[in-house]
Amino acid sequence: MWLWKLAEYPEMAENYDNVIKYTLSKTAMIFGVTLTEADVYKQFAETMELIINQTEISTDLTVAEQQRVRELLLIL
């Protein structure tokens, strides 16, 4: 699901959150790692930051505007 869809349909955010937690917890189980909920959110935040930093944002925007777009995406 695309991030902007979460903004359009907030009721989907909870499902998205649950999918992420489930996926990370299953991955952790496969590798024999114990993850706390905080670990899950930290991993998700790091992954999202990588995605956002690699996302191409229109070069028509100023550098400050591009940074603001990235900040808003991180909030989602």
Secondary structure as UniProt FT lines:
FT   HELIX           3..8
FT   HELIX           10..30
FT   TURN            31..32
FT   HELIX           37..54
FT   TURN            59..60
FT   HELIX           63..75
//
